[in-house]
Amino acid sequence: MKKTHRIILNLLKKSILGDDFVFNAGMISEAEWEEILKFAIEQGVAPVLMTEIEKLPHTFLPPKNVLLKWFGYKMSWTVQYKHKLNLSCGFANTLEPKGVKCLVLKGFAIASYYPIPETRVFGDLDCFLVSSNAEMKKTMFEIGNEVARKMGYIVEDAGYKHTHIHYKNLLIENHKYFTNFNETKQGAKIERLLRNLVLDGRSQRLGDTNLWKPSPEFNVIFLLKHSLGDFIANDMALKSLYDWAH
């Protein structure tokens, strides 16, 4: 394992367990700090690492020019996070009067388990729409598409699993299904399990917004299924592993 990779893993461990991470000021060169930043961005954990680096003694901090890059990236992502949240809330607020509850998959749902939600990096808004009447236990996939079209937003078919809704400058994946089960017996069984869990009425509101996250049981199975797909595709990032720590 490369030295820079060990440093990243130790800093991530420190962020979870609070363990001390001891090293001397000359242990990491400027080039290595640059490499750590680049790799952390690629792996989706740069904001988490920056939070830990900020806690280091002044004499242990990276060189000023590298530190400014770290701060710049973290500030940029924080702005993006808040922008995505505002747009996502706007979409959910549009659906709420129609009796539609916006359940968030991945993204904001996983971020809510982080000590600082803004440090969890993600891209689009993945959602699953259900009736706000808990007794109905009904999905509202088509209603979501219809509302978006009436609001003037572009709705594109993106395969059998979901549609793409272009809401202002936010891409929303409106899920009809949770997985690419491809008509396989095992895949269909997992899909049914996830659907039953998401309709069990145990979703939780995210703060004072009209965004909701499914139950922890749903998130565990959904995250496991999603991580397995990333692992098979050789595309599992440190971010996905770090999610499990929360």
C-alpha positions in Angstrom: 0.0 0.0 0.0 1.3 3.4 -0.9 2.3 5.8 1.9 -0.3 8.4 0.7 -3.1 5.7 0.8 -2.1 4.8 4.3 -2.4 8.4 5.4 -5.8 8.8 3.8 -7.1 5.6 5.5 -5.7 6.7 8.9 -7.3 10.1 8.6 -10.6 8.5 7.7 -10.3 6.1 10.7 -9.6 9.2 12.9 -12.8 10.8 11.6 -14.8 7.8 12.7 -13.1 6.6 15.9 -11.4 9.8 17.0 -8.1 8.0 17.2 -4.9 10.1 17.3 -3.0 10.2 14.1 0.6 11.0 14.9 3.2 12.1 12.4 5.9 14.7 12.2 5.9 17.8 10.0 8.4 16.4 7.6 6.6 13.1 7.1 4.6 14.2 4.1 6.1 16.1 1.1 4.2 18.8 -0.8 4.0 16.4 -3.8 2.5 13.8 -1.5 -0.1 16.2 -0.2 -1.0 17.0 -3.8 -1.4 13.3 -4.5 -3.5 12.9 -1.4 -5.8 15.7 -2.4 -6.2 14.3 -6.0 -6.9 10.8 -4.8 -9.3 11.9 -2.1 -11.3 13.9 -4.7 -11.4 10.9 -7.0 -12.6 8.7 -4.1 -15.3 11.1 -2.9 -13.8 11.7 0.6 -12.0 15.0 0.2 -14.4 17.1 2.4 -14.2 14.5 5.2 -10.4 14.5 5.1 -10.3 18.3 5.0 -12.4 18.4 8.2 -9.8 16.2 9.9 -6.9 18.2 8.4 -8.3 21.3 9.9 -8.0 19.8 13.4 -4.2 19.1 13.0 -1.7 21.3 14.8 -0.6 24.3 12.8 2.9 22.9 12.3 1.5 19.7 10.8 -0.7 21.3 8.1 0.0 20.9 4.4 2.0 23.7 2.6 -0.1 26.8 2.2 -0.7 26.5 -1.6 -2.0 22.9 -1.1 -4.1 23.9 1.9 -5.7 26.6 -0.2 -6.7 24.0 -2.8 -8.2 21.8 0.0 -10.2 24.8 1.3 -11.3 25.8 -2.2 -12.6 22.3 -2.9 -14.4 22.0 0.4 -16.0 25.4 0.0 -17.0 24.6 -3.6 -18.6 21.3 -2.6 -20.4 22.9 0.4 -22.0 25.5 -1.9 -23.0 22.7 -4.3 -24.5 20.7 -1.5 -26.6 23.6 -0.3 -27.7 24.3 -3.9 -28.7 20.7 -4.5 -30.6 20.7 -1.2 -32.5 23.9 -2.1 -33.5 22.5 -5.5 -34.4 19.1 -4.1 -36.6 20.8 -1.5 -38.2 22.9 -4.3 -39.1 19.7 -6.2 -40.4 18.0 -3.1 -42.5 21.1 -2.2 -44.1 21.0 -5.6 -45.1 17.4 -5.1 -46.3 17.7 -1.6 -49.7 19.4 -2.4 -50.4 16.6 -4.9 -50.2 14.0 -2.0 -46.7 12.8 -3.0 -43.9 12.1 -0.6 -40.4 12.4 -2.0 -38.2 9.6 -0.5 -34.5 10.2 -1.1 -32.2 7.3 -2.1 -28.5 7.5 -1.5 -27.3 11.1 -1.6 -29.0 13.1 1.1 -30.3 10.0 2.9 -26.8 8.7 3.5 -25.4 12.2 4.2 -27.9 12.4 7.1 -26.0 9.7 8.9 -22.7 11.7 8.7 -21.7 13.9 11.6 -21.5 16.8 9.1 -23.9 16.0 6.2 -22.2 18.5 3.9 -19.1 16.3 3.8 -20.8 13.5 1.9 -20.2 13.9 -1.8 -22.9 12.8 -4.4 -24.2 13.8 -7.8 -27.9 13.6 -8.8 -31.0 13.5 -6.7 -32.2 9.9 -6.7 -35.8 9.6 -5.4 -38.7 7.2 -5.0 -42.1 8.8 -4.9 -44.9 7.4 -2.7 -48.3 8.5 -1.6 -48.2 10.8 1.5 -51.2 8.9 2.8 -49.5 6.1 4.7 -52.6 3.9 4.4 -52.5 3.9 0.6 -49.0 2.3 0.3 -48.9 3.4 -3.3 -46.1 4.5 -5.6 -46.4 7.8 -7.4 -43.8 7.4 -10.2 -46.1 8.5 -13.0 -47.5 11.4 -10.9 -44.0 12.7 -10.4 -43.3 12.7 -14.1 -46.7 14.3 -14.9 -46.1 17.1 -12.3 -42.7 17.8 -13.7 -44.0 18.0 -17.3 -46.7 20.4 -16.2 -44.1 22.6 -14.5 -42.2 22.8 -17.8 -39.3 20.5 -17.0 -37.9 17.9 -19.4 -38.7 14.3 -18.5 -36.6 11.6 -20.3 -37.0 7.9 -20.4 -33.8 6.4 -19.0 -34.6 2.7 -19.2 -37.1 0.6 -17.2 -35.6 1.6 -13.8 -36.2 5.3 -13.8 -36.7 8.6 -15.7 -34.5 11.6 -15.8 -36.1 14.8 -14.8 -34.1 18.0 -15.6 -35.3 20.3 -12.8 -33.6 23.7 -13.3 -29.9 22.6 -13.2 -30.5 19.5 -11.1 -30.8 16.1 -12.6 -33.4 14.0 -10.8 -33.6 10.2 -11.2 -37.2 9.4 -10.5 -37.1 5.7 -9.7 -39.8 3.2 -10.7 -37.6 0.4 -9.5 -34.7 0.3 -7.1 -32.4 -2.2 -8.9 -31.5 -3.5 -12.3 -33.1 -6.9 -11.6 -33.4 -7.8 -15.3 -36.2 -10.3 -14.7 -34.0 -12.7 -12.7 -35.7 -14.6 -9.9 -33.2 -13.4 -7.2 -33.3 -9.9 -8.5 -37.0 -9.7 -8.5 -37.1 -11.1 -4.9 -34.7 -8.3 -3.7 -36.8 -5.7 -5.6 -40.0 -6.9 -3.8 -38.2 -6.8 -0.5 -37.0 -3.2 -1.0 -40.4 -2.1 -2.1 -42.1 -3.6 1.0 -39.5 -1.9 3.2 -40.0 1.5 1.6 -43.7 1.3 1.9 -43.7 0.2 5.5 -44.4 3.7 6.8 -41.2 4.1 8.8 -39.6 6.8 6.6 -38.1 9.8 8.4 -38.3 13.4 7.5 -35.0 15.2 6.8 -35.1 18.1 9.2 -37.9 20.5 8.4 -38.0 19.7 4.7 -40.4 17.7 2.6 -37.6 15.3 1.8 -37.8 11.9 3.5 -35.3 9.0 4.0 -36.4 5.4 4.0 -35.9 3.2 7.1 -32.4 2.1 8.2 -33.3 -1.5 7.2 -34.1 -0.3 3.6 -30.9 1.7 3.4 -28.7 -1.2 4.6 -30.1 -3.6 1.9 -30.2 -0.9 -0.8 -26.6 0.2 0.0 -25.4 -3.4 0.0 -27.0 -4.1 -3.3 -25.6 -0.9 -4.8 -22.1 -1.5 -3.4 -22.1 -5.0 -4.8 -22.8 -3.7 -8.2 -20.0 -1.1 -7.9 -17.6 -3.9 -6.7 -18.4 -6.1 -9.6 -17.9 -3.2 -12.0 -14.5 -2.4 -10.3 -15.9 1.0 -9.5 -16.2 1.0 -5.7 -14.8 4.1 -4.2 -13.7 4.8 -0.6 -16.8 6.9 -0.2 -18.9 3.7 -0.5 -16.9 1.9 2.1 -16.9 5.0 4.4 -20.7 5.1 4.2 -20.8 1.8 6.1 -19.0 3.3 9.1 -22.1 5.5 9.7 
